[in-house]
Amino acid sequence: MEQTVMGVYVIENEGSCAGDDPEDIGVLVEGVEVLGKLQNFGDACALLFGLMHYLNLSYPPDLKVCLLVFTRTLLVQWTRTVKR
């Protein structure tokens, strides 16, 4: 995790099955845990993007296209929800 530029991590309990709550879900920026003990993966993703925009962080070059598509997909989904 120390070499991770930015991302979301999920730590499963030892011996857990699919559907069990994970031990920890959090957000890493430059190898440092900036948020931990989050409720779910979706919240962690949203908080990661919020931090990226708030701290004016640039996308890692190797993930730039993936993260841009993900961000745009979320924005389209959000605008459809707001318009209802």
C-alpha positions as CSV (number, residue, x, y, z in Angstrom):
1,M,0.0,0.0,0.0
2,E,2.9,2.3,0.6
3,Q,3.7,2.5,-3.2
4,T,0.1,3.3,-4.1
5,V,-0.3,6.8,-5.6
6,M,-4.0,7.0,-4.8
7,G,-6.8,4.5,-4.4
8,V,-9.4,2.7,-2.3
9,Y,-8.5,-0.3,-0.3
10,V,-10.7,-3.1,1.2
11,I,-9.3,-5.4,3.9
12,E,-11.3,-8.5,4.4
13,N,-11.5,-10.5,7.6
14,E,-9.6,-13.7,7.6
15,G,-11.8,-16.6,6.5
16,S,-14.7,-14.3,5.5
17,C,-17.2,-15.2,2.8
18,A,-18.7,-13.2,0.0
19,G,-21.2,-10.7,1.4
20,D,-19.5,-10.5,4.8
21,D,-18.6,-7.0,6.0
22,P,-14.9,-6.2,5.5
23,E,-12.6,-5.4,8.3
24,D,-11.7,-2.0,6.9
25,I,-12.4,0.2,3.9
26,G,-10.4,3.3,3.3
27,V,-8.7,5.8,1.0
28,L,-4.9,6.1,0.3
29,V,-3.2,9.1,-1.2
30,E,0.6,8.8,-1.9
31,G,0.8,5.7,0.2
32,V,-0.8,7.3,3.3
33,E,-4.2,6.3,4.7
34,V,-6.1,9.5,4.7
35,L,-9.5,8.0,5.5
36,G,-10.4,4.7,7.1
37,K,-13.2,2.7,8.7
38,L,-15.6,3.8,5.9
39,Q,-19.0,2.2,5.6
40,N,-18.8,0.9,2.0
41,F,-16.8,0.9,-1.2
42,G,-19.1,3.5,-2.9
43,D,-18.5,6.0,-0.1
44,A,-14.8,5.4,-0.3
45,C,-14.8,6.1,-4.1
46,A,-16.9,9.2,-3.7
47,L,-14.6,10.5,-1.0
48,L,-11.5,9.7,-3.1
49,F,-12.8,11.9,-6.0
50,G,-13.9,14.6,-3.5
51,L,-10.3,14.7,-2.1
52,M,-8.8,14.7,-5.6
53,H,-10.8,17.8,-6.5
54,Y,-10.5,19.5,-3.2
55,L,-6.8,19.0,-3.0
56,N,-6.4,19.7,-6.7
57,L,-4.6,16.4,-7.2
58,S,-3.9,15.3,-10.8
59,Y,-4.9,11.8,-12.0
60,P,-2.0,9.3,-12.0
61,P,-0.9,9.0,-15.7
62,D,-1.6,5.3,-16.0
63,L,-5.1,5.7,-14.5
64,K,-6.1,9.0,-16.1
65,V,-8.5,7.6,-18.8
66,C,-10.0,5.1,-16.4
67,L,-10.6,7.7,-13.7
68,L,-12.0,10.3,-16.2
69,V,-14.5,7.7,-17.5
70,F,-15.5,6.8,-14.0
71,T,-15.9,10.4,-13.0
72,R,-18.0,11.3,-16.1
73,T,-20.2,8.2,-15.5
74,L,-20.8,9.3,-11.9
75,L,-21.7,12.8,-13.0
76,V,-24.1,11.6,-15.7
77,Q,-25.8,9.3,-13.2
78,W,-26.0,12.1,-10.6
79,T,-27.5,14.6,-13.1
80,R,-30.1,12.0,-14.1
81,T,-31.0,11.5,-10.4
82,V,-31.2,15.2,-9.7
83,K,-33.5,15.9,-12.6
84,R,-36.1,13.4,-11.4
